[in-house]
Amino acid sequence: MEGLKNYMETVVEELLGYGMKSAECCECEICKADVAAIALNNLPPQYVAGREIYAKLNTMRQQFYVDVLTEVTKAASVVAKSPRHDSIITQEEHLKEEVTEGYQ
């Protein structure tokens, strides 16, 4: 649907860097996506349609920034303890080795 947006995604994206730094979390793209997904799953969606409503929600932003930053920081702590990027990189390296060995 055109014009429909979960405003919470915008706020999480804006606060992602702060929360990840606070939790001393890796800031690679994989970890960013994991932190955002965990935080968004723990926050209520704020869907908006059209620019007028989006502008109104923009003024309400400060009211829930603290809640969002809290969830982002919690999510970053979870990811920092067990980052997936290590296992993904290991899997990719293993696959490359298998492919290379297959051509020899």
PERA-V622170 format. One line per field, one symbol per residue. ss: DSSP state (~ for helix, > for strand, _ for the rest). phi: phi as a letter, one per 30 degrees, with the letter a starting at -180 (. if undefined). burial: + if it has 24 or more other C-alpha atoms within 12 Angstrom, else -. A space follows every 10 residues. Layout:
ss=???
phi=???
burial=???
//
This chain:
ss=___>>>~~~~ ~~~~~~~~~~ ~~______~~ ~~~~~~~~~~ ~_____>>>_ ~~~~~~~~~~ ~~~~~~~~~~ ~~~~~~~~~~ ~___~~~~~~ ~~~~~~~~~~ ~~__
phi=.dicbdeddd ddedcedddd dechcecddd dedddddddd dccddbdbbi dddedddedd eddceddddd dddddddddd dbdddddddd dddddddddd ddcd
burial=------+++- +++-++++++ --+-+++--- ++++++++++ --+--+---- ------+--- +---+--+++ ++++++++++ --+------- ---------- ----
//
